[in-house]
Amino acid sequence: MPTYEYIAVNAAKACDHCRAGFEVRQRMSDEPLKNCPQCGNAVQRVISAVGISTRKSTKSLLSDENIKKHGFTRLVKEDEGKYRKI
Ligand SMILES: [Zn+2]
């Protein structure tokens, strides 16, 4: 089962558990977590390079093109709690 990393969307409201990020084991088919299991504040999944490829550099893995190719959306923080898809 893959391990996914989550981090608080709003660090100001986060608890110790989610402020620095935490890992959760989930099936690929499981819905991503939306809230911290400890404090209930919003969390977002951190895009991990693990499992996609180990031969490319992290920089190219996290390029916009590569993220889109793998079906991820990069979120840009515009304002407190607001994100814009690019
Ligand atoms: Zn929390």
PDB file of the backbone (N, CA, C, O) and the ligand in Angstrom, with CONECT records:
HET     ZN  A 101       1
ATOM      1  N   MET A   1       0.849  -1.192   0.000  1.00  0.00           N
ATOM      2  CA  MET A   1       0.000   0.000   0.000  1.00  0.00           C
ATOM      3  C   MET A   1       0.893   1.253   0.000  1.00  0.00           C
ATOM      4  O   MET A   1       1.809   1.360   0.815  1.00  0.00           O
ATOM      5  N   PRO A   2       0.632   2.178  -0.893  1.00  0.00           N
ATOM      6  CA  PRO A   2       1.485   3.373  -0.920  1.00  0.00           C
ATOM      7  C   PRO A   2       1.247   4.287   0.279  1.00  0.00           C
ATOM      8  O   PRO A   2       0.177   4.290   0.888  1.00  0.00           O
ATOM      9  N   THR A   3       2.256   5.040   0.585  1.00  0.00           N
ATOM     10  CA  THR A   3       2.164   6.018   1.667  1.00  0.00           C
ATOM     11  C   THR A   3       2.043   7.408   1.059  1.00  0.00           C
ATOM     12  O   THR A   3       2.831   7.792   0.195  1.00  0.00           O
ATOM     13  N   TYR A   4       1.066   8.144   1.513  1.00  0.00           N
ATOM     14  CA  TYR A   4       0.865   9.500   1.017  1.00  0.00           C
ATOM     15  C   TYR A   4       1.200  10.498   2.113  1.00  0.00           C
ATOM     16  O   TYR A   4       0.993  10.257   3.303  1.00  0.00           O
ATOM     17  N   GLU A   5       1.722  11.616   1.665  1.00  0.00           N
ATOM     18  CA  GLU A   5       2.077  12.656   2.626  1.00  0.00           C
ATOM     19  C   GLU A   5       1.074  13.796   2.524  1.00  0.00           C
ATOM     20  O   GLU A   5       0.706  14.238   1.436  1.00  0.00           O
ATOM     21  N   TYR A   6       0.656  14.244   3.669  1.00  0.00           N
ATOM     22  CA  TYR A   6      -0.289  15.365   3.742  1.00  0.00           C
ATOM     23  C   TYR A   6       0.309  16.475   4.575  1.00  0.00           C
ATOM     24  O   TYR A   6       1.111  16.242   5.479  1.00  0.00           O
ATOM     25  N   ILE A   7      -0.100  17.685   4.250  1.00  0.00           N
ATOM     26  CA  ILE A   7       0.358  18.827   5.043  1.00  0.00           C
ATOM     27  C   ILE A   7      -0.787  19.821   5.179  1.00  0.00           C
ATOM     28  O   ILE A   7      -1.651  19.915   4.308  1.00  0.00           O
ATOM     29  N   ALA A   8      -0.783  20.553   6.270  1.00  0.00           N
ATOM     30  CA  ALA A   8      -1.855  21.508   6.539  1.00  0.00           C
ATOM     31  C   ALA A   8      -1.911  22.578   5.448  1.00  0.00           C
ATOM     32  O   ALA A   8      -0.876  23.075   5.004  1.00  0.00           O
ATOM     33  N   VAL A   9      -3.126  22.926   5.021  1.00  0.00           N
ATOM     34  CA  VAL A   9      -3.297  24.011   4.057  1.00  0.00           C
ATOM     35  C   VAL A   9      -2.981  25.337   4.726  1.00  0.00           C
ATOM     36  O   VAL A   9      -2.331  26.206   4.145  1.00  0.00           O
ATOM     37  N   ASN A  10      -3.441  25.472   5.930  1.00  0.00           N
ATOM     38  CA  ASN A  10      -3.234  26.709   6.669  1.00  0.00           C
ATOM     39  C   ASN A  10      -2.431  26.403   7.930  1.00  0.00           C
ATOM     40  O   ASN A  10      -2.973  25.948   8.938  1.00  0.00           O
ATOM     41  N   ALA A  11      -1.139  26.660   7.851  1.00  0.00           N
ATOM     42  CA  ALA A  11      -0.241  26.303   8.958  1.00  0.00           C
ATOM     43  C   ALA A  11      -0.597  27.040  10.249  1.00  0.00           C
ATOM     44  O   ALA A  11      -0.311  26.562  11.347  1.00  0.00           O
ATOM     45  N   ALA A  12      -1.226  28.211  10.104  1.00  0.00           N
ATOM     46  CA  ALA A  12      -1.562  28.996  11.290  1.00  0.00           C
ATOM     47  C   ALA A  12      -2.590  28.292  12.164  1.00  0.00           C
ATOM     48  O   ALA A  12      -2.594  28.448  13.385  1.00  0.00           O
ATOM     49  N   LYS A  13      -3.477  27.501  11.515  1.00  0.00           N
ATOM     50  CA  LYS A  13      -4.524  26.809  12.266  1.00  0.00           C
ATOM     51  C   LYS A  13      -4.156  25.366  12.573  1.00  0.00           C
ATOM     52  O   LYS A  13      -4.876  24.675  13.293  1.00  0.00           O
ATOM     53  N   ALA A  14      -3.034  24.914  12.025  1.00  0.00           N
ATOM     54  CA  ALA A  14      -2.688  23.497  12.105  1.00  0.00           C
ATOM     55  C   ALA A  14      -2.241  23.092  13.499  1.00  0.00           C
ATOM     56  O   ALA A  14      -1.782  23.919  14.287  1.00  0.00           O
ATOM     57  N   CYS A  15      -2.383  21.803  13.790  1.00  0.00           N
ATOM     58  CA  CYS A  15      -1.848  21.263  15.035  1.00  0.00           C
ATOM     59  C   CYS A  15      -0.429  20.756  14.767  1.00  0.00           C
ATOM     60  O   CYS A  15       0.049  20.804  13.633  1.00  0.00           O
ATOM     61  N   ASP A  16       0.230  20.279  15.798  1.00  0.00           N
ATOM     62  CA  ASP A  16       1.599  19.790  15.641  1.00  0.00           C
ATOM     63  C   ASP A  16       1.672  18.638  14.639  1.00  0.00           C
ATOM     64  O   ASP A  16       2.679  18.460  13.952  1.00  0.00           O
ATOM     65  N   HIS A  17       0.606  17.869  14.566  1.00  0.00           N
ATOM     66  CA  HIS A  17       0.586  16.688  13.705  1.00  0.00           C
ATOM     67  C   HIS A  17       0.654  17.065  12.226  1.00  0.00           C
ATOM     68  O   HIS A  17       1.434  16.479  11.475  1.00  0.00           O
ATOM     69  N   CYS A  18      -0.151  18.032  11.802  1.00  0.00           N
ATOM     70  CA  CYS A  18      -0.256  18.324  10.378  1.00  0.00           C
ATOM     71  C   CYS A  18       0.564  19.535   9.929  1.00  0.00           C
ATOM     72  O   CYS A  18       0.758  19.738   8.731  1.00  0.00           O
ATOM     73  N   ARG A  19       1.042  20.335  10.870  1.00  0.00           N
ATOM     74  CA  ARG A  19       1.783  21.538  10.471  1.00  0.00           C
ATOM     75  C   ARG A  19       3.044  21.167   9.690  1.00  0.00           C
ATOM     76  O   ARG A  19       3.367  21.788   8.677  1.00  0.00           O
ATOM     77  N   ALA A  20       3.735  20.162  10.169  1.00  0.00           N
ATOM     78  CA  ALA A  20       4.984  19.749   9.509  1.00  0.00           C
ATOM     79  C   ALA A  20       4.746  18.656   8.474  1.00  0.00           C
ATOM     80  O   ALA A  20       5.671  18.231   7.782  1.00  0.00           O
ATOM     81  N   GLY A  21       3.504  18.206   8.376  1.00  0.00           N
ATOM     82  CA  GLY A  21       3.191  17.142   7.431  1.00  0.00           C
ATOM     83  C   GLY A  21       3.199  15.779   8.112  1.00  0.00           C
ATOM     84  O   GLY A  21       3.925  15.553   9.080  1.00  0.00           O
ATOM     85  N   PHE A  22       2.377  14.881   7.585  1.00  0.00           N
ATOM     86  CA  PHE A  22       2.310  13.523   8.141  1.00  0.00           C
ATOM     87  C   PHE A  22       2.034  12.548   7.013  1.00  0.00           C
ATOM     88  O   PHE A  22       1.581  12.935   5.936  1.00  0.00           O
ATOM     89  N   GLU A  23       2.310  11.287   7.271  1.00  0.00           N
ATOM     90  CA  GLU A  23       2.139  10.270   6.236  1.00  0.00           C
ATOM     91  C   GLU A  23       0.991   9.343   6.590  1.00  0.00           C
ATOM     92  O   GLU A  23       0.779   9.009   7.756  1.00  0.00           O
ATOM     93  N   VAL A  24       0.254   8.932   5.566  1.00  0.00           N
ATOM     94  CA  VAL A  24      -0.874   8.033   5.748  1.00  0.00           C
ATOM     95  C   VAL A  24      -0.761   6.917   4.714  1.00  0.00           C
ATOM     96  O   VAL A  24      -0.499   7.169   3.538  1.00  0.00           O
ATOM     97  N   ARG A  25      -0.960   5.697   5.162  1.00  0.00           N
ATOM     98  CA  ARG A  25      -0.992   4.576   4.217  1.00  0.00           C
ATOM     99  C   ARG A  25      -2.408   4.448   3.681  1.00  0.00           C
ATOM    100  O   ARG A  25      -3.366   4.292   4.439  1.00  0.00           O
ATOM    101  N   GLN A  26      -2.524   4.516   2.348  1.00  0.00           N
ATOM    102  CA  GLN A  26      -3.846   4.409   1.735  1.00  0.00           C
ATOM    103  C   GLN A  26      -3.745   3.560   0.487  1.00  0.00           C
ATOM    104  O   GLN A  26      -2.686   3.455  -0.131  1.00  0.00           O
ATOM    105  N   ARG A  27      -4.863   2.956   0.128  1.00  0.00           N
ATOM    106  CA  ARG A  27      -4.929   2.304  -1.171  1.00  0.00           C
ATOM    107  C   ARG A  27      -5.009   3.381  -2.244  1.00  0.00           C
ATOM    108  O   ARG A  27      -5.455   4.499  -1.987  1.00  0.00           O
ATOM    109  N   MET A  28      -4.569   3.029  -3.456  1.00  0.00           N
ATOM    110  CA  MET A  28      -4.630   3.973  -4.574  1.00  0.00           C
ATOM    111  C   MET A  28      -6.067   4.439  -4.801  1.00  0.00           C
ATOM    112  O   MET A  28      -6.306   5.571  -5.221  1.00  0.00           O
ATOM    113  N   SER A  29      -7.020   3.547  -4.518  1.00  0.00           N
ATOM    114  CA  SER A  29      -8.424   3.850  -4.798  1.00  0.00           C
ATOM    115  C   SER A  29      -9.082   4.683  -3.702  1.00  0.00           C
ATOM    116  O   SER A  29     -10.192   5.186  -3.878  1.00  0.00           O
ATOM    117  N   ASP A  30      -8.390   4.826  -2.570  1.00  0.00           N
ATOM    118  CA  ASP A  30      -8.981   5.603  -1.478  1.00  0.00           C
ATOM    119  C   ASP A  30      -9.051   7.080  -1.826  1.00  0.00           C
ATOM    120  O   ASP A  30      -8.184   7.607  -2.523  1.00  0.00           O
ATOM    121  N   GLU A  31     -10.078   7.733  -1.340  1.00  0.00           N
ATOM    122  CA  GLU A  31     -10.193   9.181  -1.495  1.00  0.00           C
ATOM    123  C   GLU A  31      -9.083   9.847  -0.697  1.00  0.00           C
ATOM    124  O   GLU A  31      -8.761   9.415   0.411  1.00  0.00           O
ATOM    125  N   PRO A  32      -8.495  10.904  -1.263  1.00  0.00           N
ATOM    126  CA  PRO A  32      -7.488  11.620  -0.477  1.00  0.00           C
ATOM    127  C   PRO A  32      -8.108  12.254   0.763  1.00  0.00           C
ATOM    128  O   PRO A  32      -9.259  12.689   0.746  1.00  0.00           O
ATOM    129  N   LEU A  33      -7.333  12.299   1.826  1.00  0.00           N
ATOM    130  CA  LEU A  33      -7.816  12.958   3.045  1.00  0.00           C
ATOM    131  C   LEU A  33      -8.037  14.437   2.770  1.00  0.00           C
ATOM    132  O   LEU A  33      -7.299  15.056   2.004  1.00  0.00           O
ATOM    133  N   LYS A  34      -9.046  14.987   3.397  1.00  0.00           N
ATOM    134  CA  LYS A  34      -9.297  16.426   3.276  1.00  0.00           C
ATOM    135  C   LYS A  34      -9.040  17.134   4.593  1.00  0.00           C
ATOM    136  O   LYS A  34      -8.819  18.344   4.637  1.00  0.00           O
ATOM    137  N   ASN A  35      -9.072  16.358   5.661  1.00  0.00           N
ATOM    138  CA  ASN A  35      -8.916  16.979   6.978  1.00  0.00           C
ATOM    139  C   ASN A  35      -7.926  16.201   7.824  1.00  0.00           C
ATOM    140  O   ASN A  35      -7.800  14.983   7.701  1.00  0.00           O
ATOM    141  N   CYS A  36      -7.241  16.910   8.666  1.00  0.00           N
ATOM    142  CA  CYS A  36      -6.301  16.290   9.603  1.00  0.00           C
ATOM    143  C   CYS A  36      -7.081  15.409  10.583  1.00  0.00           C
ATOM    144  O   CYS A  36      -8.071  15.853  11.164  1.00  0.00           O
ATOM    145  N   PRO A  37      -6.634  14.155  10.768  1.00  0.00           N
ATOM    146  CA  PRO A  37      -7.344  13.279  11.716  1.00  0.00           C
ATOM    147  C   PRO A  37      -7.204  13.731  13.165  1.00  0.00           C
ATOM    148  O   PRO A  37      -7.977  13.298  14.019  1.00  0.00           O
ATOM    149  N   GLN A  38      -6.251  14.575  13.452  1.00  0.00           N
ATOM    150  CA  GLN A  38      -6.028  15.043  14.822  1.00  0.00           C
ATOM    151  C   GLN A  38      -6.836  16.300  15.146  1.00  0.00           C
ATOM    152  O   GLN A  38      -7.507  16.368  16.176  1.00  0.00           O
ATOM    153  N   CYS A  39      -6.764  17.302  14.248  1.00  0.00           N
ATOM    154  CA  CYS A  39      -7.392  18.586  14.574  1.00  0.00           C
ATOM    155  C   CYS A  39      -8.545  18.931  13.632  1.00  0.00           C
ATOM    156  O   CYS A  39      -9.302  19.860  13.912  1.00  0.00           O
ATOM    157  N   GLY A  40      -8.696  18.198  12.515  1.00  0.00           N
ATOM    158  CA  GLY A  40      -9.820  18.430  11.613  1.00  0.00           C
ATOM    159  C   GLY A  40      -9.633  19.594  10.652  1.00  0.00           C
ATOM    160  O   GLY A  40     -10.530  19.886   9.862  1.00  0.00           O
ATOM    161  N   ASN A  41      -8.500  20.258  10.702  1.00  0.00           N
ATOM    162  CA  ASN A  41      -8.270  21.339   9.758  1.00  0.00           C
ATOM    163  C   ASN A  41      -7.906  20.790   8.382  1.00  0.00           C
ATOM    164  O   ASN A  41      -7.453  19.653   8.242  1.00  0.00           O
ATOM    165  N   ALA A  42      -8.116  21.632   7.374  1.00  0.00           N
ATOM    166  CA  ALA A  42      -7.910  21.193   5.994  1.00  0.00           C
ATOM    167  C   ALA A  42      -6.449  20.812   5.740  1.00  0.00           C
ATOM    168  O   ALA A  42      -5.523  21.509   6.154  1.00  0.00           O
ATOM    169  N   VAL A  43      -6.278  19.696   5.053  1.00  0.00           N
ATOM    170  CA  VAL A  43      -4.941  19.276   4.637  1.00  0.00           C
ATOM    171  C   VAL A  43      -4.946  19.023   3.136  1.00  0.00           C
ATOM    172  O   VAL A  43      -5.996  18.793   2.537  1.00  0.00           O
ATOM    173  N   GLN A  44      -3.763  19.068   2.537  1.00  0.00           N
ATOM    174  CA  GLN A  44      -3.638  18.748   1.119  1.00  0.00           C
ATOM    175  C   GLN A  44      -2.552  17.705   0.947  1.00  0.00           C
ATOM    176  O   GLN A  44      -1.591  17.641   1.714  1.00  0.00           O
ATOM    177  N   ARG A  45      -2.732  16.885  -0.086  1.00  0.00           N
ATOM    178  CA  ARG A  45      -1.752  15.832  -0.329  1.00  0.00           C
ATOM    179  C   ARG A  45      -0.502  16.434  -0.954  1.00  0.00           C
ATOM    180  O   ARG A  45      -0.576  17.252  -1.871  1.00  0.00           O
ATOM    181  N   VAL A  46       0.618  16.023  -0.452  1.00  0.00           N
ATOM    182  CA  VAL A  46       1.888  16.479  -1.010  1.00  0.00           C
ATOM    183  C   VAL A  46       2.247  15.552  -2.159  1.00  0.00           C
ATOM    184  O   VAL A  46       2.237  14.329  -2.015  1.00  0.00           O
ATOM    185  N   ILE A  47       2.563  16.148  -3.296  1.00  0.00           N
ATOM    186  CA  ILE A  47       2.938  15.336  -4.455  1.00  0.00           C
ATOM    187  C   ILE A  47       4.316  14.745  -4.211  1.00  0.00           C
ATOM    188  O   ILE A  47       5.299  15.461  -4.018  1.00  0.00           O
ATOM    189  N   SER A  48       4.358  13.440  -4.224  1.00  0.00           N
ATOM    190  CA  SER A  48       5.612  12.760  -3.938  1.00  0.00           C
ATOM    191  C   SER A  48       6.204  12.181  -5.211  1.00  0.00           C
ATOM    192  O   SER A  48       5.483  11.683  -6.075  1.00  0.00           O
ATOM    193  N   ALA A  49       7.490  12.249  -5.314  1.00  0.00           N
ATOM    194  CA  ALA A  49       8.179  11.691  -6.477  1.00  0.00           C
ATOM    195  C   ALA A  49       8.256  10.178  -6.385  1.00  0.00           C
ATOM    196  O   ALA A  49       8.496   9.506  -7.388  1.00  0.00           O
ATOM    197  N   VAL A  50       8.057   9.640  -5.199  1.00  0.00           N
ATOM    198  CA  VAL A  50       8.208   8.202  -5.001  1.00  0.00           C
ATOM    199  C   VAL A  50       7.171   7.452  -5.826  1.00  0.00           C
ATOM    200  O   VAL A  50       5.989   7.797  -5.812  1.00  0.00           O
ATOM    201  N   GLY A  51       7.610   6.444  -6.531  1.00  0.00           N
ATOM    202  CA  GLY A  51       6.693   5.600  -7.280  1.00  0.00           C
ATOM    203  C   GLY A  51       6.460   6.046  -8.699  1.00  0.00           C
ATOM    204  O   GLY A  51       5.924   5.271  -9.491  1.00  0.00           O
ATOM    205  N   ILE A  52       6.832   7.248  -9.058  1.00  0.00           N
ATOM    206  CA  ILE A  52       6.675   7.689 -10.440  1.00  0.00           C
ATOM    207  C   ILE A  52       7.922   7.273 -11.229  1.00  0.00           C
ATOM    208  O   ILE A  52       7.837   6.575 -12.239  1.00  0.00           O
ATOM    209  N   SER A  53       9.041   7.708 -10.754  1.00  0.00           N
ATOM    210  CA  SER A  53      10.307   7.336 -11.379  1.00  0.00           C
ATOM    211  C   SER A  53      11.427   7.673 -10.421  1.00  0.00           C
ATOM    212  O   SER A  53      11.360   8.670  -9.702  1.00  0.00           O
ATOM    213  N   THR A  54      12.438   6.860 -10.408  1.00  0.00           N
ATOM    214  CA  THR A  54      13.561   7.155  -9.532  1.00  0.00           C
ATOM    215  C   THR A  54      14.759   7.659 -10.329  1.00  0.00           C
ATOM    216  O   THR A  54      15.801   7.997  -9.768  1.00  0.00           O
ATOM    217  N   ARG A  55      14.589   7.702 -11.653  1.00  0.00           N
ATOM    218  CA  ARG A  55      15.749   8.069 -12.460  1.00  0.00           C
ATOM    219  C   ARG A  55      15.799   9.543 -12.820  1.00  0.00           C
ATOM    220  O   ARG A  55      16.863  10.078 -13.133  1.00  0.00           O
ATOM    221  N   LYS A  56      14.651  10.195 -12.776  1.00  0.00           N
ATOM    222  CA  LYS A  56      14.630  11.619 -13.086  1.00  0.00           C
ATOM    223  C   LYS A  56      14.907  12.433 -11.837  1.00  0.00           C
ATOM    224  O   LYS A  56      14.690  11.969 -10.717  1.00  0.00           O
ATOM    225  N   SER A  57      15.374  13.618 -12.031  1.00  0.00           N
ATOM    226  CA  SER A  57      15.618  14.494 -10.887  1.00  0.00           C
ATOM    227  C   SER A  57      14.284  14.975 -10.322  1.00  0.00           C
ATOM    228  O   SER A  57      13.274  14.997 -11.024  1.00  0.00           O
ATOM    229  N   THR A  58      14.292  15.353  -9.069  1.00  0.00           N
ATOM    230  CA  THR A  58      13.075  15.862  -8.434  1.00  0.00           C
ATOM    231  C   THR A  58      12.568  17.097  -9.158  1.00  0.00           C
ATOM    232  O   THR A  58      11.360  17.305  -9.276  1.00  0.00           O
ATOM    233  N   LYS A  59      13.494  17.913  -9.641  1.00  0.00           N
ATOM    234  CA  LYS A  59      13.084  19.142 -10.307  1.00  0.00           C
ATOM    235  C   LYS A  59      12.243  18.846 -11.548  1.00  0.00           C
ATOM    236  O   LYS A  59      11.201  19.470 -11.750  1.00  0.00           O
ATOM    237  N   SER A  60      12.681  17.909 -12.374  1.00  0.00           N
ATOM    238  CA  SER A  60      11.911  17.616 -13.581  1.00  0.00           C
ATOM    239  C   SER A  60      10.615  16.881 -13.236  1.00  0.00           C
ATOM    240  O   SER A  60       9.611  17.032 -13.933  1.00  0.00           O
ATOM    241  N   LEU A  61      10.636  16.093 -12.172  1.00  0.00           N
ATOM    242  CA  LEU A  61       9.411  15.400 -11.761  1.00  0.00           C
ATOM    243  C   LEU A  61       8.345  16.387 -11.333  1.00  0.00           C
ATOM    244  O   LEU A  61       7.153  16.142 -11.522  1.00  0.00           O
ATOM    245  N   LEU A  62       8.762  17.485 -10.766  1.00  0.00           N
ATOM    246  CA  LEU A  62       7.795  18.451 -10.256  1.00  0.00           C
ATOM    247  C   LEU A  62       7.551  19.594 -11.236  1.00  0.00           C
ATOM    248  O   LEU A  62       6.951  20.606 -10.873  1.00  0.00           O
ATOM    249  N   SER A  63       8.010  19.438 -12.468  1.00  0.00           N
ATOM    250  CA  SER A  63       7.718  20.461 -13.470  1.00  0.00           C
ATOM    251  C   SER A  63       6.226  20.441 -13.790  1.00  0.00           C
ATOM    252  O   SER A  63       5.564  19.417 -13.619  1.00  0.00           O
ATOM    253  N   ASP A  64       5.703  21.563 -14.250  1.00  0.00           N
ATOM    254  CA  ASP A  64       4.277  21.645 -14.577  1.00  0.00           C
ATOM    255  C   ASP A  64       3.877  20.577 -15.576  1.00  0.00           C
ATOM    256  O   ASP A  64       2.834  19.936 -15.448  1.00  0.00           O
ATOM    257  N   GLU A  65       4.729  20.401 -16.569  1.00  0.00           N
ATOM    258  CA  GLU A  65       4.412  19.441 -17.633  1.00  0.00           C
ATOM    259  C   GLU A  65       4.282  18.033 -17.072  1.00  0.00           C
ATOM    260  O   GLU A  65       3.342  17.307 -17.396  1.00  0.00           O
ATOM    261  N   ASN A  66       5.231  17.658 -16.232  1.00  0.00           N
ATOM    262  CA  ASN A  66       5.225  16.309 -15.681  1.00  0.00           C
ATOM    263  C   ASN A  66       4.060  16.094 -14.726  1.00  0.00           C
ATOM    264  O   ASN A  66       3.467  15.016 -14.693  1.00  0.00           O
ATOM    265  N   ILE A  67       3.740  17.103 -13.965  1.00  0.00           N
ATOM    266  CA  ILE A  67       2.616  17.008 -13.028  1.00  0.00           C
ATOM    267  C   ILE A  67       1.325  16.782 -13.803  1.00  0.00           C
ATOM    268  O   ILE A  67       0.512  15.935 -13.434  1.00  0.00           O
ATOM    269  N   LYS A  68       1.140  17.542 -14.878  1.00  0.00           N
ATOM    270  CA  LYS A  68      -0.073  17.381 -15.686  1.00  0.00           C
ATOM    271  C   LYS A  68      -0.112  16.012 -16.347  1.00  0.00           C
ATOM    272  O   LYS A  68      -1.166  15.382 -16.432  1.00  0.00           O
ATOM    273  N   LYS A  69       1.043  15.558 -16.814  1.00  0.00           N
ATOM    274  CA  LYS A  69       1.131  14.262 -17.478  1.00  0.00           C
ATOM    275  C   LYS A  69       0.661  13.153 -16.555  1.00  0.00           C
ATOM    276  O   LYS A  69       0.062  12.176 -17.006  1.00  0.00           O
ATOM    277  N   HIS A  70       0.926  13.297 -15.290  1.00  0.00           N
ATOM    278  CA  HIS A  70       0.545  12.269 -14.333  1.00  0.00           C
ATOM    279  C   HIS A  70      -0.801  12.561 -13.676  1.00  0.00           C
ATOM    280  O   HIS A  70      -1.191  11.899 -12.714  1.00  0.00           O
ATOM    281  N   GLY A  71      -1.498  13.552 -14.201  1.00  0.00           N
ATOM    282  CA  GLY A  71      -2.856  13.803 -13.729  1.00  0.00           C
ATOM    283  C   GLY A  71      -2.943  14.622 -12.456  1.00  0.00           C
ATOM    284  O   GLY A  71      -4.005  14.702 -11.840  1.00  0.00           O
ATOM    285  N   PHE A  72      -1.847  15.225 -12.061  1.00  0.00           N
ATOM    286  CA  PHE A  72      -1.897  16.073 -10.883  1.00  0.00           C
ATOM    287  C   PHE A  72      -2.160  17.516 -11.300  1.00  0.00           C
ATOM    288  O   PHE A  72      -1.928  17.893 -12.449  1.00  0.00           O
ATOM    289  N   THR A  73      -2.630  18.291 -10.388  1.00  0.00           N
ATOM    290  CA  THR A  73      -2.811  19.717 -10.623  1.00  0.00           C
ATOM    291  C   THR A  73      -1.980  20.471  -9.615  1.00  0.00           C
ATOM    292  O   THR A  73      -2.043  20.215  -8.413  1.00  0.00           O
ATOM    293  N   ARG A  74      -1.210  21.392 -10.116  1.00  0.00           N
ATOM    294  CA  ARG A  74      -0.432  22.216  -9.194  1.00  0.00           C
ATOM    295  C   ARG A  74      -1.340  23.331  -8.671  1.00  0.00           C
ATOM    296  O   ARG A  74      -2.040  23.992  -9.438  1.00  0.00           O
ATOM    297  N   LEU A  75      -1.314  23.521  -7.375  1.00  0.00           N
ATOM    298  CA  LEU A  75      -2.148  24.561  -6.790  1.00  0.00           C
ATOM    299  C   LEU A  75      -1.269  25.735  -6.373  1.00  0.00           C
ATOM    300  O   LEU A  75      -0.238  25.559  -5.724  1.00  0.00           O
ATOM    301  N   VAL A  76      -1.686  26.907  -6.750  1.00  0.00           N
ATOM    302  CA  VAL A  76      -0.943  28.105  -6.400  1.00  0.00           C
ATOM    303  C   VAL A  76      -1.726  28.855  -5.337  1.00  0.00           C
ATOM    304  O   VAL A  76      -2.914  29.136  -5.499  1.00  0.00           O
ATOM    305  N   LYS A  77      -1.049  29.169  -4.261  1.00  0.00           N
ATOM    306  CA  LYS A  77      -1.744  29.858  -3.180  1.00  0.00           C
ATOM    307  C   LYS A  77      -1.899  31.330  -3.547  1.00  0.00           C
ATOM    308  O   LYS A  77      -0.911  32.033  -3.759  1.00  0.00           O
ATOM    309  N   GLU A  78      -3.126  31.783  -3.618  1.00  0.00           N
ATOM    310  CA  GLU A  78      -3.385  33.172  -3.978  1.00  0.00           C
ATOM    311  C   GLU A  78      -3.650  34.012  -2.738  1.00  0.00           C
ATOM    312  O   GLU A  78      -3.212  35.156  -2.614  1.00  0.00           O
ATOM    313  N   ASP A  79      -4.383  33.394  -1.833  1.00  0.00           N
ATOM    314  CA  ASP A  79      -4.814  34.129  -0.661  1.00  0.00           C
ATOM    315  C   ASP A  79      -4.997  33.108   0.453  1.00  0.00           C
ATOM    316  O   ASP A  79      -4.885  31.906   0.208  1.00  0.00           O
ATOM    317  N   GLU A  80      -5.267  33.543   1.624  1.00  0.00           N
ATOM    318  CA  GLU A  80      -5.458  32.627   2.738  1.00  0.00           C
ATOM    319  C   GLU A  80      -6.588  31.658   2.426  1.00  0.00           C
ATOM    320  O   GLU A  80      -7.749  32.056   2.324  1.00  0.00           O
ATOM    321  N   GLY A  81      -6.240  30.373   2.276  1.00  0.00           N
ATOM    322  CA  GLY A  81      -7.255  29.370   2.036  1.00  0.00           C
ATOM    323  C   GLY A  81      -7.771  29.285   0.615  1.00  0.00           C
ATOM    324  O   GLY A  81      -8.655  28.477   0.331  1.00  0.00           O
ATOM    325  N   LYS A  82      -7.246  30.093  -0.279  1.00  0.00           N
ATOM    326  CA  LYS A  82      -7.717  30.060  -1.665  1.00  0.00           C
ATOM    327  C   LYS A  82      -6.598  29.578  -2.573  1.00  0.00           C
ATOM    328  O   LYS A  82      -5.447  29.995  -2.444  1.00  0.00           O
ATOM    329  N   TYR A  83      -6.960  28.688  -3.496  1.00  0.00           N
ATOM    330  CA  TYR A  83      -5.964  28.162  -4.412  1.00  0.00           C
ATOM    331  C   TYR A  83      -6.440  28.291  -5.845  1.00  0.00           C
ATOM    332  O   TYR A  83      -7.635  28.194  -6.125  1.00  0.00           O
ATOM    333  N   ARG A  84      -5.519  28.505  -6.729  1.00  0.00           N
ATOM    334  CA  ARG A  84      -5.847  28.643  -8.133  1.00  0.00           C
ATOM    335  C   ARG A  84      -5.194  27.487  -8.882  1.00  0.00           C
ATOM    336  O   ARG A  84      -4.011  27.200  -8.693  1.00  0.00           O
ATOM    337  N   LYS A  85      -5.965  26.836  -9.722  1.00  0.00           N
ATOM    338  CA  LYS A  85      -5.415  25.763 -10.538  1.00  0.00           C
ATOM    339  C   LYS A  85      -4.695  26.356 -11.742  1.00  0.00           C
ATOM    340  O   LYS A  85      -5.224  27.244 -12.411  1.00  0.00           O
ATOM    341  N   ILE A  86      -3.493  25.869 -12.016  1.00  0.00           N
ATOM    342  CA  ILE A  86      -2.779  26.339 -13.199  1.00  0.00           C
ATOM    343  C   ILE A  86      -2.428  25.178 -14.096  1.00  0.00           C
ATOM    344  O   ILE A  86      -1.821  25.373 -15.148  1.00  0.00           O
TER     345      ILE A  86
HETATM  346 ZN    ZN A 101      -3.856  18.775  12.546  1.00  0.00          ZN2+
END
